[in-house]
């Protein structure tokens, strides 16, 4: 398995897609029930393959990720051959970027000495989608990249 198996809730949400997936392999509903009962290892394989297909399709659409913590923000852009990063950090211990108050503070104080900005790039060491998946596993969330683009213009 390349990624992780979808959760029970995710499978329930994707019930129709999973049924189509099984149908594409000429597996009927009755046959699926029989496979689950009699050959659970094959059922597990089918669940894993479907999960990877869903992850692959979703991850291939991702261009920007954000990871916000109390005093740091990581903004990622996933290009064709490399990852670009803009990182912000505050030395002000009273600020929490995970709150609206912290975000408002950042917008007003981004040019101040208490905000450090770093920029860099890195070539992919894994497949692009695996890199994205690993960042998501570490807490990054998919974004439209508006904050990244605005900061990139300023820099």
N, CA and C of each residue as an Amber inpcrd file, in Angstrom:
protein
   465
   0.8470000  -1.1720000   0.0000000   0.0000000   0.0000000   0.0000000
   0.8920000   1.2350000   0.0000000   0.5700000   2.1600000  -0.8760000
   1.3910000   3.3480000  -1.0490000   1.0780000   4.4310000  -0.0060000
  -0.1940000   4.5970000   0.3190000  -0.6120000   5.6360000   1.2670000
  -1.1820000   4.9510000   2.5130000  -2.3380000   5.3580000   2.9600000
  -2.9920000   4.6720000   4.0750000  -4.4050000   4.2990000   3.6530000
  -4.9240000   3.2840000   4.2980000  -6.2870000   2.8710000   3.9850000
  -7.2600000   3.9530000   4.4520000  -8.2650000   4.1710000   3.6460000
  -9.3050000   5.1240000   4.0180000 -10.0080000   4.6280000   5.2800000
 -10.5590000   5.5580000   6.0250000 -11.2910000   5.1950000   7.2340000
 -12.6630000   4.6420000   6.8640000 -13.2980000   4.0200000   7.8290000
 -14.6530000   3.5010000   7.6190000 -15.5790000   4.6230000   7.1550000
 -15.4480000   5.7880000   7.7830000 -16.2840000   6.9350000   7.4250000
 -16.0170000   7.3850000   5.9920000 -14.7570000   7.3900000   5.5840000
 -14.4220000   7.7850000   4.2170000 -14.9710000   6.7770000   3.2120000
 -14.8820000   5.4790000   3.5470000 -15.4660000   4.4770000   2.6590000
 -16.9780000   4.6560000   2.5440000 -17.6180000   4.9890000   3.6530000
 -19.0630000   5.2150000   3.6120000 -19.4040000   6.3950000   2.7090000
 -18.6060000   7.4560000   2.7880000 -18.8230000   8.6240000   1.9300000
 -18.5830000   8.2970000   0.4630000 -17.6750000   7.3780000   0.2150000
 -17.3020000   7.0140000  -1.1540000 -17.9500000   5.6980000  -1.5850000
 -19.0700000   5.3670000  -0.9810000 -19.7460000   4.1010000  -1.2370000
 -20.0380000   3.8870000  -2.7230000 -20.5610000   4.8960000  -3.3870000
 -20.8910000   4.7820000  -4.8050000 -19.6310000   4.5630000  -5.6440000
 -18.5590000   5.3380000  -5.3410000 -17.3030000   5.1810000  -6.0670000
 -16.7050000   3.7940000  -5.8490000 -16.8300000   3.2800000  -4.6080000
 -16.3060000   1.9550000  -4.3270000 -17.0950000   0.8930000  -5.0880000
 -18.4020000   1.0620000  -5.1670000 -19.2320000   0.1230000  -5.9260000
 -18.8190000   0.1260000  -7.4010000 -18.5430000   1.3120000  -7.9390000
 -18.0780000   1.4070000  -9.3320000 -16.7170000   0.7340000  -9.5070000
 -15.8540000   0.9360000  -8.4970000 -14.5340000   0.3150000  -8.5230000
 -14.6650000  -1.2070000  -8.5850000 -15.5200000  -1.7710000  -7.7310000
 -15.7380000  -3.2220000  -7.7420000 -16.3500000  -3.6630000  -9.0660000
 -17.3000000  -2.8930000  -9.5720000 -17.9390000  -3.2340000 -10.8450000
 -16.9300000  -3.2320000 -11.9910000 -15.9710000  -2.3180000 -11.9190000
 -14.9480000  -2.2710000 -12.9800000 -14.0980000  -3.5310000 -12.9900000
 -14.1230000  -4.2470000 -11.8840000 -13.4000000  -5.5170000 -11.7920000
 -14.3520000  -6.7080000 -11.8950000 -15.5770000  -6.4120000 -12.3200000
 -16.6210000  -7.4360000 -12.4910000 -16.9440000  -8.1480000 -11.1820000
 -16.9120000  -7.3990000 -10.0770000 -17.2670000  -7.9560000  -8.7690000
 -18.6360000  -7.3900000  -8.3920000 -19.6050000  -8.2760000  -8.2730000
 -20.9550000  -7.8540000  -7.8930000 -21.0350000  -7.6870000  -6.3700000
 -22.1510000  -7.1420000  -5.9150000 -22.3480000  -6.9520000  -4.4760000
 -22.3290000  -8.2960000  -3.7430000 -22.9950000  -9.2980000  -4.3150000
 -23.0190000 -10.6270000  -3.6920000 -21.6120000 -11.2350000  -3.6400000
 -20.8730000 -11.0790000  -4.7470000 -19.4970000 -11.6000000  -4.7690000
 -18.6200000 -10.8960000  -3.7390000 -18.8210000  -9.5840000  -3.5790000
 -18.0480000  -8.8290000  -2.5900000 -18.3200000  -9.3420000  -1.1820000
 -19.5630000  -9.6000000  -0.8700000 -19.9150000 -10.1230000   0.4570000
 -19.2570000 -11.4920000   0.6750000 -19.2430000 -12.2880000  -0.3670000
 -18.6130000 -13.6210000  -0.2780000 -17.0990000 -13.4850000  -0.0810000
 -16.4670000 -12.5740000  -0.8190000 -15.0210000 -12.3450000  -0.6750000
 -14.6980000 -11.9040000   0.7500000 -15.4890000 -10.9810000   1.2870000
 -15.2350000 -10.4940000   2.6560000 -15.3180000 -11.6390000   3.6690000
 -16.2840000 -12.5550000   3.4600000 -16.4660000 -13.6790000   4.3900000
 -15.3840000 -14.7490000   4.2260000 -15.1360000 -15.1150000   2.9820000
 -14.3050000 -16.2970000   2.7190000 -12.8390000 -15.9910000   2.4420000
 -12.5640000 -14.8040000   1.9470000 -11.1810000 -14.4470000   1.6110000
 -10.8850000 -13.0220000   2.0800000 -10.8420000 -12.8300000   3.3850000
 -10.6550000 -11.4620000   3.9090000  -9.3530000 -10.8040000   3.4590000
  -8.3290000 -11.6100000   3.1720000  -7.0680000 -11.0280000   2.7150000
  -7.2380000 -10.3900000   1.3330000  -8.0650000 -10.9770000   0.4820000
  -8.3340000 -10.3920000  -0.8350000  -9.1920000  -9.1360000  -0.6760000
 -10.1290000  -9.1720000   0.2460000 -10.9490000  -7.9810000   0.5160000
 -10.0550000  -6.8360000   0.9860000  -9.1070000  -7.1610000   1.8640000
  -8.1710000  -6.1300000   2.3360000  -7.3670000  -5.5450000   1.1810000
  -6.9250000  -6.4000000   0.2750000  -6.1670000  -5.9250000  -0.8850000
  -7.0110000  -4.9710000  -1.7320000  -8.2690000  -5.3180000  -1.9420000
  -9.1660000  -4.4650000  -2.7350000  -9.3830000  -3.1170000  -2.0440000
  -9.5440000  -3.1370000  -0.7330000  -9.7120000  -1.8950000   0.0220000
  -8.4620000  -1.0280000  -0.0790000  -7.3060000  -1.6620000  -0.0330000
  -6.0420000  -0.9210000  -0.1400000  -5.8580000  -0.3160000  -1.5270000
  -6.1610000  -1.0900000  -2.5600000  -6.0200000  -0.5840000  -3.9280000
  -6.9520000   0.6010000  -4.1420000  -8.1960000   0.4660000  -3.7000000
  -9.1520000   1.5670000  -3.8360000  -8.6750000   2.7950000  -3.0650000
  -8.1840000   2.5910000  -1.8550000  -7.6830000   3.7060000  -1.0450000
  -6.5590000   4.4370000  -1.7730000  -5.6210000   3.6800000  -2.3100000
  -4.5130000   4.3020000  -3.0410000  -5.0040000   5.0800000  -4.2590000
  -5.9930000   4.5440000  -4.9570000  -6.5530000   5.2590000  -6.1150000
  -7.1730000   6.5920000  -5.6960000  -7.9030000   6.5690000  -4.6050000
  -8.5340000   7.8020000  -4.1110000  -7.4720000   8.8020000  -3.6760000
  -6.4960000   8.3500000  -2.9010000  -5.4140000   9.2320000  -2.4740000
  -4.6770000   9.8100000  -3.6680000  -4.3440000   8.9670000  -4.6250000
  -3.5800000   9.4140000  -5.7920000  -4.3490000  10.5010000  -6.5450000
  -5.6330000  10.2670000  -6.7600000  -6.4480000  11.2610000  -7.4560000
  -6.5550000  12.5700000  -6.6920000  -6.7130000  12.4860000  -5.4020000
  -6.8310000  13.6920000  -4.5730000  -5.5150000  14.4470000  -4.4940000
  -4.4370000  13.7430000  -4.2390000  -3.1360000  14.3850000  -4.0760000
  -2.6350000  15.0180000  -5.3640000  -3.0160000  14.4560000  -6.4940000
  -2.5540000  15.0120000  -7.7680000  -3.1520000  16.3910000  -8.0430000
  -4.1850000  16.7560000  -7.3010000  -4.8190000  18.0710000  -7.4730000
  -4.2480000  19.1270000  -6.5200000  -3.3940000  18.7160000  -5.5950000
  -2.8640000  19.6240000  -4.5740000  -1.6810000  20.4240000  -5.1170000
  -1.7300000  21.7370000  -4.9090000  -0.6180000  22.6070000  -5.2790000
  -0.0640000  23.3280000  -4.0610000  -0.9170000  23.6230000  -3.0800000
  -0.5030000  24.3810000  -1.9040000  -0.9140000  23.6600000  -0.6280000
  -0.0370000  23.7260000   0.3610000  -0.3280000  23.2550000   1.7070000
   0.0820000  24.3360000   2.6930000  -0.5770000  24.3280000   3.8490000
  -0.2180000  25.2290000   4.9450000  -0.1360000  24.4080000   6.2180000
   0.8090000  24.7850000   7.0800000   0.9130000  24.1600000   8.3930000
   1.1090000  25.2680000   9.4140000   0.0870000  25.4780000  10.2220000
   0.0750000  26.5550000  11.2190000   0.2860000  25.9740000  12.5990000
   1.1870000  26.6020000  13.3580000   1.3580000  26.2410000  14.7610000
   1.3470000  27.5340000  15.5720000   1.5670000  27.3910000  16.8430000
   1.4610000  28.5370000  17.7490000   2.3000000  29.7340000  17.3080000
   3.5500000  29.5020000  16.9660000   4.4050000  30.6410000  16.6140000
   5.1090000  30.4910000  15.2640000   4.6360000  29.5410000  14.4490000
   5.2350000  29.3450000  13.1300000   4.1620000  29.0240000  12.0890000
   4.4490000  29.4420000  10.8580000   3.5760000  29.1290000   9.7280000
   4.4650000  28.6320000   8.5950000   4.1010000  27.4990000   8.0260000
   4.8100000  26.9590000   6.8730000   3.8450000  26.9380000   5.6900000
   4.2420000  27.5900000   4.6120000   3.4320000  27.6610000   3.4020000
   4.2020000  26.9660000   2.2860000   3.5850000  25.9750000   1.6770000
   4.2570000  25.1640000   0.6670000   3.6050000  25.3350000  -0.7000000
   4.4400000  25.3970000  -1.7270000   3.9840000  25.3480000  -3.1130000
   4.6690000  24.1570000  -3.7570000   3.8830000  23.2830000  -4.3820000
   4.4180000  22.0770000  -5.0080000   4.4560000  22.2730000  -6.5150000
   5.6620000  22.5390000  -7.0240000   5.8610000  22.7230000  -8.4530000
   6.1270000  21.4010000  -9.1380000   6.5620000  21.4890000 -10.3750000
   6.8160000  20.2730000 -11.1490000   7.9830000  19.4530000 -10.5900000
   9.0700000  20.1340000 -10.2080000  10.2600000  19.3910000  -9.7950000
  10.7290000  19.7120000  -8.3800000  10.0830000  20.7100000  -7.7400000
  10.5400000  21.0670000  -6.3980000   9.4250000  21.6500000  -5.5470000
   9.7110000  21.6830000  -4.2560000   8.8110000  22.2650000  -3.2700000
   9.3730000  23.6250000  -2.8940000   8.5230000  24.6400000  -2.9290000
   8.9260000  25.9700000  -2.4690000   8.2760000  26.2030000  -1.1080000
   9.0270000  26.8300000  -0.2170000   8.5620000  27.0650000   1.1430000
   8.7170000  28.5270000   1.4980000   7.6930000  29.0550000   2.1490000
   7.8010000  30.3290000   2.8410000   7.4410000  30.0170000   4.2910000
   8.3460000  30.3220000   5.2000000   8.1270000  30.0570000   6.6160000
   8.1440000  31.3720000   7.3830000   7.2200000  31.4970000   8.3050000
   7.1620000  32.6750000   9.1650000   7.2560000  32.2140000  10.6080000
   7.9630000  33.0070000  11.4050000   8.1160000  32.6790000  12.8180000
   8.0720000  33.9800000  13.5970000   7.4380000  33.9390000  14.7530000
   7.4460000  35.1140000  15.6060000   8.2420000  34.8310000  16.8720000
   8.9270000  35.8570000  17.3230000   9.6540000  35.7550000  18.5890000
   8.7920000  36.2690000  19.7390000   7.6180000  36.7860000  19.4100000
   6.6720000  37.2820000  20.4090000   5.9440000  36.0830000  21.0220000
   6.2650000  35.7780000  22.2560000   5.7080000  34.5990000  22.9260000
   4.2240000  34.7260000  23.2500000   3.6730000  35.9230000  23.1100000
   2.2610000  36.1390000  23.4230000   1.3440000  35.9230000  22.2250000
   1.9160000  35.5560000  21.0930000   1.1420000  35.3940000  19.8640000
   0.9270000  33.9170000  19.5540000  -0.2880000  33.6020000  19.1520000
  -0.6420000  32.2410000  18.7580000  -1.2790000  32.3130000  17.3700000
  -0.5350000  31.8540000  16.3580000  -1.0160000  31.9200000  14.9740000
  -2.2080000  31.0050000  14.7100000  -2.5290000  30.1280000  15.6310000
  -3.6780000  29.2460000  15.4200000  -4.9900000  29.9040000  15.8290000
  -4.9290000  31.1570000  16.2640000  -6.1360000  31.9050000  16.6350000
  -6.3490000  33.0610000  15.6620000  -7.5770000  33.5450000  15.5890000
  -7.8590000  34.6940000  14.7230000  -7.0850000  35.9190000  15.1930000
  -6.9510000  36.0770000  16.5040000  -6.1860000  37.1990000  17.0500000
  -4.7260000  37.1430000  16.5740000  -4.1640000  35.9410000  16.5580000
  -2.7880000  35.7630000  16.1010000  -2.6300000  36.0540000  14.6180000
  -3.5960000  35.6420000  13.8310000  -3.5600000  35.9090000  12.3870000
  -3.6780000  37.4100000  12.1300000  -4.5910000  38.0650000  12.8490000
  -4.7390000  39.5190000  12.7110000  -3.4380000  40.2280000  13.0880000
  -2.8090000  39.7650000  14.1690000  -1.5430000  40.3460000  14.6050000
  -0.4860000  40.1830000  13.5140000  -0.4140000  38.9950000  12.9200000
   0.5680000  38.7180000  11.8750000   0.3710000  39.6590000  10.6900000
  -0.8670000  39.8620000  10.2660000  -1.1420000  40.7550000   9.1360000
  -0.6470000  42.1790000   9.4090000  -0.7890000  42.6470000  10.6380000
  -0.3900000  44.0150000  11.0010000   1.1080000  44.1520000  11.2470000
   1.7540000  43.0610000  11.6330000   3.1490000  43.1290000  12.0730000
   4.1220000  42.3510000  11.2040000   3.7220000  41.9630000  10.0220000
   4.5610000  41.0850000   9.2000000   5.9120000  41.7070000   8.8570000
   5.9940000  43.0160000   8.8180000   7.2670000  43.6650000   8.4910000
   8.1120000  44.0170000   9.7040000   7.6390000  43.6770000  10.8830000
   8.3450000  44.0170000  12.1210000   9.4650000  43.0140000  12.4310000
  10.3630000  43.4290000  13.3230000  11.4950000  42.5700000  13.7150000
  11.0570000  41.3140000  14.4590000   9.8510000  41.3130000  15.0090000
   9.3730000  40.1410000  15.7530000   8.8570000  39.0340000  14.8330000
   8.8480000  39.3080000  13.5230000   8.4340000  38.2940000  12.5570000
   9.6210000  37.9870000  11.6420000  10.0340000  36.7390000  11.6640000
  11.1310000  36.2920000  10.8050000  10.5270000  35.5340000   9.6310000
  11.0380000  35.8220000   8.4260000  10.5340000  35.1670000   7.2190000
  11.6840000  34.4410000   6.5310000  11.4430000  33.1960000   6.2150000
  12.4270000  32.3700000   5.5200000  11.8120000  31.8810000   4.2190000
  12.6600000  31.7230000   3.2250000  12.1890000  31.2250000   1.9380000
  13.2000000  30.2200000   1.4150000  12.7030000  29.1590000   0.7950000
  13.6170000  28.1730000   0.2500000  12.9210000  27.2100000  -0.6900000
  13.7180000  26.4000000  -1.3560000  13.1890000  25.3700000  -2.2400000
  13.9520000  24.0800000  -1.9950000  13.3370000  22.9930000  -2.3940000
  13.9440000  21.6720000  -2.2270000  13.4460000  20.7840000  -3.3590000
  14.3640000  20.0480000  -3.9500000  13.9870000  19.0790000  -4.9780000
  13.2240000  17.9340000  -4.3090000  12.3240000  17.3420000  -5.0350000
  11.6050000  16.1900000  -4.4960000  12.5780000  15.0450000  -4.2520000
  12.4490000  14.4290000  -3.0840000  13.2470000  13.2380000  -2.8060000
  12.3990000  11.9800000  -2.9830000  11.0920000  12.1570000  -2.9920000
  10.1380000  11.0840000  -3.2500000   9.2500000  11.5340000  -4.4030000
   8.3200000  10.6880000  -4.8040000   7.3210000  11.1200000  -5.7770000
   6.5920000  12.3330000  -5.2040000   6.1980000  13.2330000  -6.0690000
   5.5180000  14.4610000  -5.6460000   4.3350000  14.1570000  -4.7190000
   3.4680000  13.2370000  -5.1020000   2.2900000  12.9440000  -4.2860000
   2.6470000  12.3470000  -2.9270000   3.7120000  11.5750000  -2.8670000
   4.1570000  11.0390000  -1.5750000   4.6900000  12.1460000  -0.6730000
   5.3850000  13.1050000  -1.2680000   5.8670000  14.2560000  -0.4920000
   4.6670000  15.0010000   0.1030000   3.6690000  15.2630000  -0.7260000
   2.4640000  15.9630000  -0.2610000   1.7880000  15.1620000   0.8450000
   1.6310000  13.8650000   0.6290000   0.9980000  12.9900000   1.6140000
   1.7350000  13.0420000   2.9510000   3.0640000  13.0140000   2.9100000
   3.8410000  13.0580000   4.1530000   3.6430000  14.3700000   4.9000000
   3.5430000  15.4790000   4.1870000   3.2740000  16.7520000   4.8510000
   1.8790000  16.7560000   5.4720000   0.9190000  16.1770000   4.7950000
  -0.4400000  16.0990000   5.3420000  -0.4430000  15.2410000   6.6070000
   0.2810000  14.1320000   6.5830000   0.3770000  13.2820000   7.7770000
   0.9780000  14.0420000   8.9570000   1.8330000  15.0380000   8.6690000
   2.4750000  15.8180000   9.7210000   1.6290000  17.0260000  10.1440000
   0.4210000  17.1460000   9.5930000  -0.4830000  18.2030000  10.0470000
  -0.7670000  19.3130000   9.0580000  -0.1630000  19.2780000   7.8840000
  -0.4320000  20.3150000   6.8880000  -1.8400000  20.1410000   6.3210000
  -2.4120000  21.2510000   5.8970000  -3.7450000  21.2170000   5.3040000
  -3.6770000  21.7820000   3.8930000  -4.5590000  21.3030000   3.0490000
  -4.6180000  21.7660000   1.6660000  -5.1980000  23.1750000   1.6560000
  -4.6120000  24.0390000   0.8230000  -5.1240000  25.4000000   0.7130000
  -5.1550000  25.8270000  -0.7470000  -5.7480000  26.9800000  -0.9790000
  -5.7740000  27.5600000  -2.3230000  -4.5140000  28.3650000  -2.6070000
  -3.7000000  28.5620000  -1.5840000  -2.4200000  29.2270000  -1.7650000
  -2.4780000  30.7440000  -1.7570000  -3.5850000  31.3120000  -1.3150000
  -3.7160000  32.7710000  -1.3440000  -2.6650000  33.4560000  -0.4750000
  -2.4640000  32.9650000   0.7370000  -1.4850000  33.5750000   1.6360000
  -0.0810000  33.4100000   1.0590000   0.2010000  32.2270000   0.5230000
   1.5050000  31.9800000  -0.0970000   1.7420000  32.9750000  -1.2400000
   0.7740000  33.0970000  -2.1230000   0.9160000  33.9810000  -3.2930000
   1.1090000  35.4460000  -2.8660000   0.3400000  35.8840000  -1.8760000
   0.4680000  37.2610000  -1.3950000   1.8560000  37.5100000  -0.8090000
   2.3370000  36.5770000  -0.0050000   3.6760000  36.7320000   0.5750000
   4.7560000  36.6700000  -0.5000000   4.5870000  35.8020000  -1.4620000
   5.5610000  35.6750000  -2.5390000   5.6970000  37.0080000  -3.2970000
   4.5830000  37.6800000  -3.5120000   4.6230000  39.0010000  -4.1620000
   5.3820000  40.0160000  -3.3200000   5.1770000  39.9810000  -2.0060000
   5.8770000  40.9030000  -1.1040000   7.3780000  40.6380000  -1.0790000
   7.7510000  39.3850000  -1.1760000   9.1680000  39.0230000  -1.1040000
   9.8310000  39.2640000  -2.4340000
